[in-house]
Every structure is written in C-alpha cells, then in structure tokens.
Amino acid sequence: MLQFQWLDSIAQVAASEWDSLLGKQTSPCHRHGWLAAMELSGSIAPSTGWHASHLLVREGDGSLVAAAVAYGRSNSWGDYVYDFAWADLAKQMGQTYYPKLVATIPATPSADYRFLMADETRREELSLVILTQLQQRVSQLGCHSLHALFVERTMESALEDQNMLAWTHHRYAWRNRQWSDFEDYLAVFGKNQRRNIKRERQSVQDAGIFTGVVTMEQLSQPQRKAWAAHMAELYYQTNQQFGPWAARFLNHEFFARAVVDCADFIVFAWASRNPNLLESPDEVPMAMTFMFRGNGYLYGRFWGTQEFHPDLHFELCYYRPIEWCIQEGIEIFDPGAGSPHKIRRGFVAEETRSFHRYYNPDFHALFSQYMPQINEQEQEQIQALNLDSPLRR
C-alpha cells in the first residue's frame, strides 16, 4: 500500500533520495540543490508567499517511488502565469482567490514541470495518485484552487482527465539545426537581419568589451563565491529599474548556495574589458548572464551590467549563449520570459500551457466559458510573432 508524506521544506528529504527520481529528461530545476537554494536562502518562503507542500509517495517498505513539487500561495508573484485579473474578478464576485495550491518550480517559467517517478512505466498510474493527493491537499490547506504551471507535454492528458482547464501561453526557444558555427547559423537569416546581428556584435567588440561563457568547473572556489555575489548584485540592480513590476524573487544567499550545490549545471556568460578575466582571481565581470544546462537545454535566467552598452544585452543573453550551444551540441536554448525582440534574433514563439481547477463552481464555470476565447487569441499572437521572424523559410 502506498504511503504519503507532505514536506514543508525540501530539506526534510535527503538530496540523494530526492535526486534518485530524476531522469535524463528531467530539467535540473527539479534538483534538490536548486530547490534547497531557493528555500533555505529564504527567497522562496512563507514570508514571500511560498508555503512548501511537496509530496513524497512511498511503497509500503518505505522506498520512494514518486514526488511532486508544490506550494501553497498567498499571492501570484513569481508564478509567471499572470492570474491577477482573475484574482480581481474573484474579489468583485465576493469570492476569495487565495490561498491557492500550485504545482510548479518557483520563479522559473520553463515548460518542464513534471511529477518525478522512479519508474517511468508507472507514470500514468502514479500521476493519478499524485493528482488525487493534491486535490485532497487543497481541502486540507483551505485553498480555493489547484494549478499546474508550465507543465511538459506528457502531463497534459492526466491533468485534463482531472477536470483541470488549459490556459495557453507562449515562450521563446532557439532550436539547434546542427550548425557548424555562428557564421553557419547566420546564413539562415535574410540579408538585412544578418547584417544587423553582425553590426550588434561588432559594436560590442569596438567598445573594447570581451565576452565568453564559463562553467563552474572553469572557476576556482574563490572565483565562484565572488562571481555569485556579483551576480546577485547585478540581479538586484537590474530589477530596481522596474519598480513594483520587478522580478526580484531571489536574494544574495540563493546565488551563494546555488554555485556550491548546483555547480555541475550552472553556466555564466560574462563581459569584461579584460580578455584574460578568467586568469584574474580578484576581478569580476562588468556584465553577467546566469544560466543553467541540462536535459538537452540551456536555460537563460538572469542578467545584469555595471556599464550600459546598447548591444551588450543581445550579445550576452542571446548571441554568446547561442554560439556556445552550437559548440556544445545543445539542442534547445530557452532564454527566459518576455521580450518579443527575441524573434528578430532567431528564437521562435512556442505554445506552453498551464492547468487550473477552481473549486467554487460558479468561478470555475466562468473560467471555462472565457478560456477558449483567451486561448484562441494567444494562438493568434504566437502565429503573428513567428510571421515576423527573419529566418529564411
């Protein structure tokens, strides 16, 4: 008989046991070290609206067979599924929207969320078990809804079978067509945009700025610590520019923990006026992009700079990582949320879906009524974005 255990911190399960459920196709953001860096740093915590409620599923002998990352939420900041209008509507109807139970990886809008399984042949069976437990958890915690955000495609049918309604969104992705180098990649662009990309990259060089990509293995321990602290400061400064709309969800301690506990998959793109930066243990970059790699992907997450240059963002967040993906044979580069200007740099807009179930029947019916129209409009936007692509057909 299966046994169930709810955790209010990822630290309540051993890293080795949790990570034993991760397969080759599992995004590294499901790793114990990544979740622990967010939670133990206080970045993702009750004080910021995240109440961990992770599920462990064990056999009668105690062996771990499945798990699900989930959080009780008292707000929607960091979900990246913008349901603020629905929360306002619930208030107008005299209904309570929060708390809600959300199955997702915090502050990570990558369409890779999945339930973790020791045996993939049991995925259908155990997915139903997990969803049943999550729905019971909604009642136990006094939540008003259940949400599964940025799920991978293999999960969708199981969610739909549980009367969860799909909400379509879009992300951007660069896909490797086995180009030999960046020049080979540029050949797929039309003449005008090929010239524009070359001009943008050249302007960074003309400003005396050198760039590169580095893994943690290429940095010494003191460098990792210094670069992590500097990345945290750049992340903070970048978000300061956006005032109340900032995406500042992670603190300095998160970055300090991440470069230790997640060193095997974290990658930095860097910019400096010193071409020998990596050989200078006491020097940090002028600009950085924080990324991680795994399951055939490179994920772009955060960026910041001490010195403004009009084309440095494109170089450090798009062109340098794409060049590195080509060199490393990485299949897909997910550059992070937002910004339709990614289309002009070779990314495509792709559909992602989240799933929602509201336990107030009137609100669920309203959501059901309008979501097909909302999803149709989103599909039209995805098509319009991709029609603007400069890639040769």
C-alpha positions as CSV (number, residue, x, y, z in Angstrom):
1,M,0.0,0.0,0.0
2,L,1.3,3.4,-0.9
3,Q,2.2,5.9,1.8
4,F,2.2,9.7,1.5
5,Q,4.3,12.3,3.2
6,W,3.9,16.1,2.9
7,L,7.0,18.3,3.3
8,D,7.0,21.9,4.3
9,S,10.7,22.2,3.3
10,I,12.7,20.3,0.7
11,A,15.3,20.0,3.4
12,Q,13.1,17.3,5.0
13,V,14.2,14.8,2.4
14,A,17.7,13.7,1.7
15,A,19.2,15.1,-1.6
16,S,20.3,11.7,-2.7
17,E,16.9,10.2,-2.2
18,W,15.1,13.0,-4.0
19,D,17.5,13.2,-6.9
20,S,17.2,9.4,-7.4
21,L,13.8,10.2,-9.1
22,L,15.4,12.5,-11.7
23,G,15.7,11.0,-15.2
24,K,17.7,12.2,-18.2
25,Q,14.7,14.2,-19.5
26,T,14.1,16.0,-16.1
27,S,15.0,19.7,-16.0
28,P,17.8,20.4,-13.5
29,C,15.4,22.9,-11.8
30,H,13.8,19.9,-10.1
31,R,17.1,19.1,-8.4
32,H,17.2,19.1,-4.7
33,G,20.1,21.5,-4.7
34,W,18.2,24.1,-6.8
35,L,15.0,23.9,-4.7
36,A,17.1,24.0,-1.5
37,A,19.0,27.0,-2.6
38,M,15.7,28.9,-3.1
39,E,14.0,27.7,0.1
40,L,16.9,27.7,2.6
41,S,18.0,31.1,1.4
42,G,14.6,32.5,2.4
43,S,13.9,33.6,-1.2
44,I,11.1,31.1,-1.6
45,A,9.5,31.0,1.8
46,P,6.2,31.8,3.7
47,S,7.4,35.4,4.1
48,T,7.4,35.8,0.3
49,G,4.2,34.0,-0.3
50,W,5.5,30.5,-0.9
51,H,4.5,27.7,1.6
52,A,6.2,24.5,0.5
53,S,3.9,21.5,0.3
54,H,5.9,18.9,-1.5
55,L,4.5,15.3,-1.8
56,L,6.5,12.1,-1.4
57,V,4.9,8.8,-2.5
58,R,6.4,5.7,-0.9
59,E,5.8,2.0,-1.2
60,G,4.9,0.1,2.0
61,D,8.6,-0.8,2.5
62,G,9.5,2.9,2.6
63,S,11.1,3.2,-0.8
64,L,10.5,6.5,-2.6
65,V,8.6,5.9,-5.9
66,A,7.3,9.4,-6.8
67,A,7.3,13.1,-5.7
68,A,5.7,16.4,-6.7
69,V,6.9,19.9,-6.1
70,A,4.1,22.1,-4.8
71,Y,3.5,25.3,-2.9
72,G,0.6,27.0,-1.1
73,R,0.5,30.5,-2.4
74,S,-0.8,33.7,-0.8
75,N,0.0,35.8,-3.9
76,S,1.0,35.2,-7.5
77,W,4.4,36.9,-7.7
78,G,6.9,34.6,-9.2
79,D,4.3,32.2,-10.8
80,Y,4.8,33.8,-14.2
81,V,1.2,32.9,-15.0
82,Y,-0.4,36.2,-14.6
83,D,-3.7,35.5,-13.0
84,F,-4.0,38.8,-11.2
85,A,-7.1,39.7,-13.3
86,W,-8.8,36.5,-12.2
87,A,-8.0,37.3,-8.6
88,D,-9.5,40.8,-9.0
89,L,-12.6,39.2,-10.6
90,A,-13.0,36.8,-7.7
91,K,-12.9,39.8,-5.3
92,Q,-15.6,41.6,-7.4
93,M,-17.7,38.5,-7.1
94,G,-17.3,38.4,-3.4
95,Q,-15.1,35.3,-3.5
96,T,-11.7,34.5,-2.0
97,Y,-9.0,33.7,-4.5
98,Y,-6.0,33.0,-2.2
99,P,-4.6,30.8,-0.9
100,K,-4.1,28.5,-3.9
101,L,-2.1,25.3,-4.3
102,V,0.4,25.5,-7.2
103,A,2.4,22.7,-8.7
104,T,5.4,24.5,-10.2
105,I,9.1,25.3,-9.9
106,P,9.2,28.8,-8.3
107,A,10.3,31.8,-10.3
108,T,11.2,29.5,-13.3
109,P,8.9,30.0,-16.3
110,S,10.2,27.0,-18.3
111,A,7.7,24.5,-19.6
112,D,9.4,21.5,-18.0
113,Y,7.4,20.9,-14.8
114,R,6.8,17.2,-14.2
115,F,5.9,14.7,-11.4
116,L,9.0,12.8,-10.5
117,M,9.0,9.0,-10.9
118,A,11.4,6.2,-10.0
119,D,9.8,4.0,-12.7
120,E,8.5,5.7,-15.9
121,T,6.4,2.7,-16.8
122,R,4.2,3.7,-13.8
123,R,3.8,7.3,-14.8
124,E,0.1,7.1,-15.7
125,E,-0.8,5.2,-12.5
126,L,1.2,7.4,-10.2
127,S,0.2,10.7,-11.9
128,L,-3.4,9.9,-11.0
129,V,-2.3,9.1,-7.4
130,I,-0.4,12.4,-7.1
131,L,-3.3,14.4,-8.6
132,T,-5.7,12.8,-6.2
133,Q,-3.5,13.7,-3.2
134,L,-3.0,17.3,-4.5
135,Q,-6.7,17.7,-4.7
136,Q,-7.1,16.5,-1.1
137,R,-4.3,18.8,-0.1
138,V,-6.3,21.7,-1.4
139,S,-9.0,21.0,1.1
140,Q,-6.6,20.3,3.9
141,L,-4.9,23.7,3.5
142,G,-8.1,25.6,2.9
143,C,-7.1,26.5,-0.6
144,H,-9.6,27.6,-3.3
145,S,-7.9,26.2,-6.4
146,L,-5.3,23.9,-7.8
147,H,-2.9,25.0,-10.5
148,A,-0.1,23.2,-12.5
149,L,2.1,25.7,-14.3
150,F,4.4,25.3,-17.3
151,V,3.9,21.6,-17.5
152,E,5.7,19.4,-20.0
153,R,3.5,17.8,-22.7
154,T,3.5,14.3,-21.2
155,M,1.5,15.6,-18.2
156,E,-1.3,17.3,-20.1
157,S,-3.7,14.4,-20.6
158,A,-3.6,13.4,-16.9
159,L,-4.4,17.0,-15.9
160,E,-7.3,17.3,-18.4
161,D,-8.7,14.0,-17.1
162,Q,-9.0,15.6,-13.6
163,N,-11.2,18.4,-15.0
164,M,-8.3,20.9,-15.0
165,L,-8.7,23.6,-17.6
166,A,-5.9,24.5,-20.0
167,W,-4.7,28.1,-20.3
168,T,-2.4,28.7,-23.3
169,H,0.7,30.9,-23.0
170,H,3.9,31.3,-25.1
171,R,7.6,31.1,-24.5
172,Y,10.6,31.6,-26.8
173,A,13.0,28.9,-27.9
174,W,16.1,28.6,-30.1
175,R,16.5,25.2,-31.7
176,N,19.8,23.8,-32.9
177,R,19.7,22.7,-36.5
178,Q,23.3,21.2,-36.2
179,W,25.0,24.4,-37.4
180,S,28.8,24.1,-37.5
181,D,29.4,27.6,-36.1
182,F,27.8,31.0,-35.6
183,E,28.5,32.1,-39.1
184,D,26.8,29.0,-40.4
185,Y,23.8,29.9,-38.2
186,L,23.7,33.4,-39.6
187,A,23.3,32.0,-43.1
188,V,19.7,31.2,-42.3
189,F,18.8,34.8,-41.8
190,G,17.8,37.2,-44.5
191,K,20.4,39.7,-45.7
192,N,19.2,42.7,-43.6
193,Q,18.9,40.9,-40.3
194,R,22.2,39.0,-40.9
195,R,23.9,42.4,-41.3
196,N,22.1,43.8,-38.2
197,I,23.3,40.9,-36.0
198,K,26.9,41.3,-37.2
199,R,26.7,45.1,-36.5
200,E,25.4,44.5,-33.0
201,R,28.1,42.0,-32.2
202,Q,30.8,44.2,-33.7
203,S,29.7,47.2,-31.7
204,V,30.4,45.4,-28.5
205,Q,33.9,44.5,-29.7
206,D,34.5,48.0,-30.9
207,A,33.7,49.2,-27.4
208,G,36.7,47.1,-26.2
209,I,34.4,44.6,-24.5
210,F,35.4,40.9,-24.4
211,T,32.8,38.2,-23.8
212,G,32.8,34.5,-23.1
213,V,30.9,31.6,-21.5
214,V,32.2,29.7,-18.5
215,T,31.1,26.7,-16.4
216,M,31.7,26.5,-12.7
217,E,34.4,23.8,-13.3
218,Q,36.5,26.5,-15.0
219,L,36.3,28.8,-12.0
220,S,38.2,28.4,-8.7
221,Q,36.3,28.2,-5.5
222,P,37.1,31.9,-4.6
223,Q,36.0,33.0,-8.1
224,R,32.7,31.1,-7.8
225,K,32.0,32.9,-4.5
226,A,32.9,36.3,-5.9
227,W,31.1,35.8,-9.1
228,A,27.9,34.6,-7.3
229,A,28.0,37.7,-5.0
230,H,28.5,40.0,-8.0
231,M,25.7,38.2,-10.0
232,A,23.3,38.8,-7.0
233,E,24.1,42.5,-7.0
234,L,23.6,42.8,-10.8
235,Y,20.3,40.9,-10.5
236,Y,19.2,43.3,-7.8
237,Q,20.3,46.4,-9.7
238,T,18.6,45.2,-12.9
239,N,15.3,44.7,-11.1
240,Q,15.5,48.0,-9.4
241,Q,14.8,49.6,-12.8
242,F,11.3,48.1,-12.9
243,G,10.0,49.4,-9.6
244,P,6.9,47.5,-8.5
245,W,6.9,45.3,-11.6
246,A,10.4,43.9,-10.9
247,A,11.0,40.1,-10.9
248,R,13.3,40.2,-7.9
249,F,12.4,36.9,-6.3
250,L,15.9,35.7,-5.2
251,N,18.3,37.0,-2.6
252,H,22.1,37.1,-2.3
253,E,22.2,33.9,-0.3
254,F,20.4,32.0,-3.1
255,F,23.2,32.7,-5.5
256,A,25.9,31.8,-2.9
257,R,24.2,28.5,-2.3
258,A,23.5,27.8,-6.0
259,V,27.1,27.9,-7.1
260,V,28.0,25.4,-4.5
261,D,25.1,23.0,-4.6
262,C,24.4,23.3,-8.3
263,A,27.9,23.8,-9.6
264,D,27.7,21.0,-12.1
265,F,25.0,22.7,-14.2
266,I,25.3,26.4,-13.7
267,V,26.8,28.4,-16.6
268,F,27.8,32.1,-16.8
269,A,28.1,34.3,-19.8
270,W,30.5,37.2,-19.0
271,A,31.7,40.5,-20.3
272,S,34.8,42.4,-19.4
273,R,37.4,44.8,-20.7
274,N,40.0,42.3,-19.6
275,P,40.4,39.5,-22.2
276,N,42.2,37.4,-19.5
277,L,39.4,37.8,-16.9
278,L,39.4,34.1,-16.0
279,E,43.0,34.3,-15.1
280,S,42.4,37.2,-12.7
281,P,41.1,35.7,-9.4
282,D,40.3,39.1,-7.9
283,E,38.3,40.5,-10.8
284,V,34.7,40.1,-11.6
285,P,32.9,40.7,-14.9
286,M,31.3,44.1,-15.8
287,A,28.2,42.2,-17.0
288,M,26.9,38.7,-16.5
289,T,24.2,36.2,-17.5
290,F,23.2,33.4,-15.1
291,M,22.2,30.2,-17.0
292,F,21.9,26.5,-16.3
293,R,22.0,23.5,-18.5
294,G,20.5,20.0,-18.5
295,N,18.2,17.6,-20.4
296,G,19.4,18.9,-23.7
297,Y,18.6,22.5,-22.8
298,L,20.4,25.7,-21.9
299,Y,18.2,28.0,-19.8
300,G,18.8,31.7,-19.6
301,R,17.7,33.1,-16.2
302,F,19.1,36.4,-15.0
303,W,21.3,39.2,-16.4
304,G,22.8,42.5,-15.3
305,T,25.5,45.0,-16.2
306,Q,27.5,47.7,-14.4
307,E,28.0,49.7,-17.6
308,F,25.4,50.3,-20.3
309,H,26.1,49.5,-23.9
310,P,23.2,49.4,-26.3
311,D,24.0,45.9,-27.8
312,L,25.6,44.2,-24.8
313,H,22.3,42.6,-23.7
314,F,21.9,41.0,-27.1
315,E,25.5,39.7,-27.1
316,L,25.4,38.3,-23.6
317,C,21.9,37.0,-23.4
318,Y,21.4,35.7,-27.0
319,Y,24.4,35.6,-29.3
320,R,27.1,34.3,-27.0
321,P,24.9,31.6,-25.5
322,I,23.7,30.5,-29.0
323,E,27.3,30.3,-30.1
324,W,28.1,28.2,-27.0
325,C,25.1,25.9,-27.7
326,I,26.4,25.3,-31.2
327,Q,29.8,24.4,-29.8
328,E,28.4,22.2,-27.1
329,G,25.7,20.5,-29.3
330,I,22.9,21.7,-27.0
331,E,19.6,21.2,-28.7
332,I,17.4,24.0,-27.3
333,F,18.1,27.4,-25.7
334,D,15.3,28.7,-23.5
335,P,16.2,32.4,-23.0
336,G,13.6,33.2,-20.3
337,A,10.4,35.1,-20.1
338,G,9.1,38.0,-22.2
339,S,10.6,40.3,-24.9
340,P,9.3,39.7,-28.4
341,H,12.5,41.2,-29.8
342,K,13.9,37.6,-29.3
343,I,12.1,36.7,-32.6
344,R,14.4,39.0,-34.5
345,R,17.4,37.1,-33.1
346,G,16.4,33.7,-34.3
347,F,14.1,32.5,-31.5
348,V,10.6,31.2,-32.2
349,A,7.4,31.6,-30.1
350,E,6.0,28.2,-28.9
351,E,2.9,27.3,-27.1
352,T,3.0,26.4,-23.4
353,R,0.1,25.5,-21.2
354,S,-0.9,25.7,-17.5
355,F,-3.8,23.9,-16.0
356,H,-6.3,25.2,-13.4
357,R,-9.2,24.0,-11.4
358,Y,-11.3,26.3,-9.2
359,Y,-13.4,24.7,-6.5
360,N,-16.1,27.3,-6.5
361,P,-18.4,26.0,-9.2
362,D,-19.6,29.5,-10.3
363,F,-16.0,30.7,-10.8
364,H,-14.9,27.5,-12.5
365,A,-17.8,27.8,-14.9
366,L,-16.8,31.4,-15.7
367,F,-13.2,30.4,-16.3
368,S,-14.4,27.6,-18.5
369,Q,-16.6,30.0,-20.5
370,Y,-13.9,32.5,-21.4
371,M,-10.8,30.4,-21.6
372,P,-11.4,29.1,-25.1
373,Q,-11.5,32.7,-26.4
374,I,-8.4,33.7,-24.4
375,N,-6.5,30.6,-25.8
376,E,-7.6,31.4,-29.3
377,Q,-6.2,34.9,-29.0
378,E,-3.0,33.6,-27.6
379,Q,-2.6,31.2,-30.6
380,E,-3.1,34.1,-32.9
381,Q,-0.4,36.1,-31.1
382,I,2.0,33.2,-31.4
383,Q,1.4,33.0,-35.1
384,A,1.8,36.7,-35.5
385,L,5.1,36.7,-33.6
386,N,6.5,33.9,-35.8
387,L,5.4,35.7,-39.0
388,D,7.8,38.4,-38.0
389,S,10.7,36.0,-37.9
390,P,13.7,37.0,-40.1
391,L,14.7,33.4,-40.6
392,R,14.5,32.2,-44.2
393,R,11.6,29.9,-44.7
